[in-house]
Amino acid sequence: MKQLTSCKTILSVIILMIFAPGLGIAQPPNPGGTDPFATPVNGGVVFVVIIAFIYGGYRVYQITKKARAANIDR
């Protein structure tokens, strides 16, 4: 049952990471004209997503390693 809960958590985090950039909006232009320094929506999102996937993979590896060790000890 513990493994099912961790899988749901990992799946939820992955889904949030996929849809989070789509929910972000850029800053609106000034009322008097266009803003020469508009904020990009996708500035460092790719870098953050890559780091999140690497960390998520590492955590999955740790969880499976701990589960295997617990099964061997029984």
Secondary structure as UniProt FT lines:
FT   HELIX           2..23
FT   TURN            31..32
FT   TURN            36..37
FT   TURN            41..42
FT   HELIX           45..73
//
